[in-house]
Amino acid sequence: MTPAISPALVSQIREEARAFFRSARGSHDWDHTERVYRLCLRIGRKEKADLGILKLAALLHDVGREEEDRSHGKICHGRSGAALAKTLLECHGCDAAAVRAVVHCIRTHRFRKRAAPRTLEARILFDADKLDSIGAVGIGRAFLFAGEVGARLHDKAIDVGKTKPYTREDTAYREYLVKLGGVKDRMTTREGKRIAAERHRFMAAFFDRLNKETDGVL
């Protein structure tokens, strides 16, 4: 059991974390962090998690994003963000056990091939981060990102095997086919799965309607 996290520390970390997003793209800016923060608390209360650890982890989970963008993806923002978070928290005299817990959450919030989230708080952060990529918000973010990279509005007949990210063909629909459609199956908590199921239904219905509208059927 880690010591209680004070509201003052959360407030200080919020301000310091926000500074890392001054030049962030709209599709992955501070608003994303705030939404993930709120989802973490929602799921955390249901799952009876340590909300203090979750608050710090949510606020700091993407502080390494700019470094990853500058490296064109060569640097993992989960790893770099975990290192930045460790330094920030230690500078505030945060308890060592709490630092370790937060760092683990951030390091594993991407959960690709390695570094699986082992703690409840890490699994909640993972779910909350992924939930923000689906549903109505996820659709909005997908189109915003497509605009940022100069992609087309839509291509119903897209062959994802012949397309690449960060190109004119990197549409919101491509993102749905490649990644967003499978997010619901990656949830790790009961509440995360429940939220994901509803958001997925909405998202799938939206893209189905988009296809019909572009065909002139509706």
Contacts in CASP RR format, 6 or more apart in sequence:
PFRMAT RR
TARGET T0000
AUTHOR 0000-0000-0000
METHOD contacts of the structure
MODEL  1
MTPAISPALVSQIREEARAFFRSARGSHDWDHTERVYRLCLRIGRKEKAD
LGILKLAALLHDVGREEEDRSHGKICHGRSGAALAKTLLECHGCDAAAVR
AVVHCIRTHRFRKRAAPRTLEARILFDADKLDSIGAVGIGRAFLFAGEVG
ARLHDKAIDVGKTKPYTREDTAYREYLVKLGGVKDRMTTREGKRIAAERH
RFMAAFFDRLNKETDGVL
2 50 0 8 1.000
2 53 0 8 1.000
2 95 0 8 1.000
2 97 0 8 1.000
2 98 0 8 1.000
2 101 0 8 1.000
3 95 0 8 1.000
3 97 0 8 1.000
3 98 0 8 1.000
4 52 0 8 1.000
5 52 0 8 1.000
5 53 0 8 1.000
5 55 0 8 1.000
5 56 0 8 1.000
5 98 0 8 1.000
9 56 0 8 1.000
9 92 0 8 1.000
9 94 0 8 1.000
10 52 0 8 1.000
10 55 0 8 1.000
10 56 0 8 1.000
10 59 0 8 1.000
12 92 0 8 1.000
13 56 0 8 1.000
13 59 0 8 1.000
13 60 0 8 1.000
13 88 0 8 1.000
13 89 0 8 1.000
13 92 0 8 1.000
14 59 0 8 1.000
16 88 0 8 1.000
17 33 0 8 1.000
17 59 0 8 1.000
17 60 0 8 1.000
17 63 0 8 1.000
17 88 0 8 1.000
18 30 0 8 1.000
18 33 0 8 1.000
20 62 0 8 1.000
20 63 0 8 1.000
20 64 0 8 1.000
20 65 0 8 1.000
20 66 0 8 1.000
20 84 0 8 1.000
21 29 0 8 1.000
21 30 0 8 1.000
21 33 0 8 1.000
21 62 0 8 1.000
21 65 0 8 1.000
21 66 0 8 1.000
23 66 0 8 1.000
24 30 0 8 1.000
24 65 0 8 1.000
24 66 0 8 1.000
25 69 0 8 1.000
25 145 0 8 1.000
25 148 0 8 1.000
26 144 0 8 1.000
26 148 0 8 1.000
27 141 0 8 1.000
27 144 0 8 1.000
27 145 0 8 1.000
27 148 0 8 1.000
28 62 0 8 1.000
28 65 0 8 1.000
28 141 0 8 1.000
28 145 0 8 1.000
32 62 0 8 1.000
32 132 0 8 1.000
32 141 0 8 1.000
33 58 0 8 1.000
33 59 0 8 1.000
33 61 0 8 1.000
33 62 0 8 1.000
35 132 0 8 1.000
35 137 0 8 1.000
36 58 0 8 1.000
36 61 0 8 1.000
36 125 0 8 1.000
36 128 0 8 1.000
36 129 0 8 1.000
36 132 0 8 1.000
37 55 0 8 1.000
37 58 0 8 1.000
37 59 0 8 1.000
39 127 0 8 1.000
39 128 0 8 1.000
39 131 0 8 1.000
39 132 0 8 1.000
39 195 0 8 1.000
40 54 0 8 1.000
40 55 0 8 1.000
40 57 0 8 1.000
40 58 0 8 1.000
40 124 0 8 1.000
40 125 0 8 1.000
40 128 0 8 1.000
41 51 0 8 1.000
41 54 0 8 1.000
41 55 0 8 1.000
41 58 0 8 1.000
42 191 0 8 1.000
43 49 0 8 1.000
43 124 0 8 1.000
43 127 0 8 1.000
43 128 0 8 1.000
43 189 0 8 1.000
43 191 0 8 1.000
43 192 0 8 1.000
43 195 0 8 1.000
44 51 0 8 1.000
44 54 0 8 1.000
44 121 0 8 1.000
44 124 0 8 1.000
44 191 0 8 1.000
45 51 0 8 1.000
46 190 0 8 1.000
46 191 0 8 1.000
47 120 0 8 1.000
47 124 0 8 1.000
47 189 0 8 1.000
47 190 0 8 1.000
47 191 0 8 1.000
49 120 0 8 1.000
49 121 0 8 1.000
49 124 0 8 1.000
50 101 0 8 1.000
50 120 0 8 1.000
50 121 0 8 1.000
53 98 0 8 1.000
53 101 0 8 1.000
53 102 0 8 1.000
53 105 0 8 1.000
53 121 0 8 1.000
54 105 0 8 1.000
54 121 0 8 1.000
54 124 0 8 1.000
54 125 0 8 1.000
56 85 0 8 1.000
56 89 0 8 1.000
56 94 0 8 1.000
56 98 0 8 1.000
56 102 0 8 1.000
57 85 0 8 1.000
57 101 0 8 1.000
57 102 0 8 1.000
57 105 0 8 1.000
57 106 0 8 1.000
57 109 0 8 1.000
57 121 0 8 1.000
57 122 0 8 1.000
57 125 0 8 1.000
58 125 0 8 1.000
58 128 0 8 1.000
60 81 0 8 1.000
60 84 0 8 1.000
60 85 0 8 1.000
60 88 0 8 1.000
60 102 0 8 1.000
60 106 0 8 1.000
61 78 0 8 1.000
61 81 0 8 1.000
61 105 0 8 1.000
61 106 0 8 1.000
61 109 0 8 1.000
61 125 0 8 1.000
61 129 0 8 1.000
62 77 0 8 1.000
62 81 0 8 1.000
63 81 0 8 1.000
63 84 0 8 1.000
63 85 0 8 1.000
63 88 0 8 1.000
64 77 0 8 1.000
64 78 0 8 1.000
64 80 0 8 1.000
64 81 0 8 1.000
64 84 0 8 1.000
65 77 0 8 1.000
67 75 0 8 1.000
67 77 0 8 1.000
67 80 0 8 1.000
67 81 0 8 1.000
68 74 0 8 1.000
68 75 0 8 1.000
68 76 0 8 1.000
68 77 0 8 1.000
68 78 0 8 1.000
68 80 0 8 1.000
76 110 0 8 1.000
77 110 0 8 1.000
78 106 0 8 1.000
78 107 0 8 1.000
78 109 0 8 1.000
78 110 0 8 1.000
79 107 0 8 1.000
81 106 0 8 1.000
81 107 0 8 1.000
82 103 0 8 1.000
82 104 0 8 1.000
82 106 0 8 1.000
82 107 0 8 1.000
85 102 0 8 1.000
85 103 0 8 1.000
85 106 0 8 1.000
86 99 0 8 1.000
86 103 0 8 1.000
89 98 0 8 1.000
89 99 0 8 1.000
89 102 0 8 1.000
90 99 0 8 1.000
94 102 0 8 1.000
101 119 0 8 1.000
101 121 0 8 1.000
104 117 0 8 1.000
104 118 0 8 1.000
104 119 0 8 1.000
104 122 0 8 1.000
105 117 0 8 1.000
105 119 0 8 1.000
105 121 0 8 1.000
105 122 0 8 1.000
105 125 0 8 1.000
106 125 0 8 1.000
107 115 0 8 1.000
108 115 0 8 1.000
108 116 0 8 1.000
108 117 0 8 1.000
108 118 0 8 1.000
108 122 0 8 1.000
108 126 0 8 1.000
109 117 0 8 1.000
109 122 0 8 1.000
109 125 0 8 1.000
109 126 0 8 1.000
109 129 0 8 1.000
111 117 0 8 1.000
111 126 0 8 1.000
111 186 0 8 1.000
117 123 0 8 1.000
117 125 0 8 1.000
117 126 0 8 1.000
117 188 0 8 1.000
120 189 0 8 1.000
123 188 0 8 1.000
123 189 0 8 1.000
124 189 0 8 1.000
126 188 0 8 1.000
127 187 0 8 1.000
127 188 0 8 1.000
127 189 0 8 1.000
127 191 0 8 1.000
127 192 0 8 1.000
127 196 0 8 1.000
130 183 0 8 1.000
130 186 0 8 1.000
130 187 0 8 1.000
130 196 0 8 1.000
131 183 0 8 1.000
131 187 0 8 1.000
131 192 0 8 1.000
131 195 0 8 1.000
131 196 0 8 1.000
131 199 0 8 1.000
132 138 0 8 1.000
132 141 0 8 1.000
133 141 0 8 1.000
133 142 0 8 1.000
133 179 0 8 1.000
133 180 0 8 1.000
133 183 0 8 1.000
134 180 0 8 1.000
134 181 0 8 1.000
134 183 0 8 1.000
134 184 0 8 1.000
134 196 0 8 1.000
134 199 0 8 1.000
134 200 0 8 1.000
134 203 0 8 1.000
135 199 0 8 1.000
135 200 0 8 1.000
135 202 0 8 1.000
135 203 0 8 1.000
135 206 0 8 1.000
136 199 0 8 1.000
136 202 0 8 1.000
136 203 0 8 1.000
138 180 0 8 1.000
138 203 0 8 1.000
139 172 0 8 1.000
139 203 0 8 1.000
139 206 0 8 1.000
140 172 0 8 1.000
142 172 0 8 1.000
142 175 0 8 1.000
142 176 0 8 1.000
142 180 0 8 1.000
143 172 0 8 1.000
145 170 0 8 1.000
145 172 0 8 1.000
145 175 0 8 1.000
146 152 0 8 1.000
146 153 0 8 1.000
146 170 0 8 1.000
146 171 0 8 1.000
146 172 0 8 1.000
146 175 0 8 1.000
149 165 0 8 1.000
149 166 0 8 1.000
149 167 0 8 1.000
149 170 0 8 1.000
150 168 0 8 1.000
151 167 0 8 1.000
151 168 0 8 1.000
151 169 0 8 1.000
151 170 0 8 1.000
151 171 0 8 1.000
151 172 0 8 1.000
151 174 0 8 1.000
152 168 0 8 1.000
152 169 0 8 1.000
152 171 0 8 1.000
153 171 0 8 1.000
154 171 0 8 1.000
154 172 0 8 1.000
154 173 0 8 1.000
154 210 0 8 1.000
154 214 0 8 1.000
155 169 0 8 1.000
155 171 0 8 1.000
155 173 0 8 1.000
155 174 0 8 1.000
156 173 0 8 1.000
156 210 0 8 1.000
156 211 0 8 1.000
156 214 0 8 1.000
156 215 0 8 1.000
158 169 0 8 1.000
158 171 0 8 1.000
158 173 0 8 1.000
158 174 0 8 1.000
158 177 0 8 1.000
160 174 0 8 1.000
160 177 0 8 1.000
160 178 0 8 1.000
163 169 0 8 1.000
163 170 0 8 1.000
163 174 0 8 1.000
164 170 0 8 1.000
173 207 0 8 1.000
173 210 0 8 1.000
176 203 0 8 1.000
176 207 0 8 1.000
180 203 0 8 1.000
181 200 0 8 1.000
181 203 0 8 1.000
181 204 0 8 1.000
182 200 0 8 1.000
183 196 0 8 1.000
183 200 0 8 1.000
184 193 0 8 1.000
184 196 0 8 1.000
184 197 0 8 1.000
184 199 0 8 1.000
184 200 0 8 1.000
187 193 0 8 1.000
187 196 0 8 1.000
209 218 0 8 1.000
212 218 0 8 1.000
END
